[in-house]
Amino acid sequence: MFDQEKFSARIRELRKARRESQQVLADAIGVSVNQISEMEKGTKITSLPRLCLLCDYFGVSADYLLGRTDQP
């Protein structure tokens, strides 16, 4: 099952672990800073293609980002 809170927290934690701004992440996956902010706040999710970009960018599985597993 999808866990919105974990999704938001994991995106934020992964970005902060790299010491990157929301702007850097936004540029890397081709979205606006506002979209990154909304994902991190939990007010919006993202599309499947962008989920794949996030997974590739951070080197984690979709199941990890979606809160379906604790194994990155």
Contacts in CASP RR format, 6 or more apart in sequence:
PFRMAT RR
TARGET T0000
AUTHOR 0000-0000-0000
METHOD contacts of the structure
MODEL  1
MFDQEKFSARIRELRKARRESQQVLADAIGVSVNQISEMEKGTKITSLPR
LCLLCDYFGVSADYLLGRTDQP
1 68 0 8 1.000
2 66 0 8 1.000
2 67 0 8 1.000
2 68 0 8 1.000
3 66 0 8 1.000
3 67 0 8 1.000
3 68 0 8 1.000
4 42 0 8 1.000
4 45 0 8 1.000
5 42 0 8 1.000
6 66 0 8 1.000
6 67 0 8 1.000
7 39 0 8 1.000
7 42 0 8 1.000
7 45 0 8 1.000
7 65 0 8 1.000
7 66 0 8 1.000
7 67 0 8 1.000
8 39 0 8 1.000
8 40 0 8 1.000
8 41 0 8 1.000
8 42 0 8 1.000
10 60 0 8 1.000
10 64 0 8 1.000
10 65 0 8 1.000
10 67 0 8 1.000
11 36 0 8 1.000
11 39 0 8 1.000
11 40 0 8 1.000
11 54 0 8 1.000
11 65 0 8 1.000
12 40 0 8 1.000
14 58 0 8 1.000
14 60 0 8 1.000
15 22 0 8 1.000
15 25 0 8 1.000
15 36 0 8 1.000
15 40 0 8 1.000
22 33 0 8 1.000
22 36 0 8 1.000
22 37 0 8 1.000
22 40 0 8 1.000
23 33 0 8 1.000
25 36 0 8 1.000
25 57 0 8 1.000
26 32 0 8 1.000
26 33 0 8 1.000
26 35 0 8 1.000
26 36 0 8 1.000
28 53 0 8 1.000
28 57 0 8 1.000
29 50 0 8 1.000
29 53 0 8 1.000
29 54 0 8 1.000
29 57 0 8 1.000
30 50 0 8 1.000
30 53 0 8 1.000
31 46 0 8 1.000
31 50 0 8 1.000
35 44 0 8 1.000
35 46 0 8 1.000
38 44 0 8 1.000
39 45 0 8 1.000
39 46 0 8 1.000
46 54 0 8 1.000
51 62 0 8 1.000
51 65 0 8 1.000
51 66 0 8 1.000
52 62 0 8 1.000
54 65 0 8 1.000
55 61 0 8 1.000
55 62 0 8 1.000
55 65 0 8 1.000
58 65 0 8 1.000
59 72 0 8 1.000
60 72 0 8 1.000
61 69 0 8 1.000
61 71 0 8 1.000
61 72 0 8 1.000
63 69 0 8 1.000
63 71 0 8 1.000
64 70 0 8 1.000
64 71 0 8 1.000
64 72 0 8 1.000
END
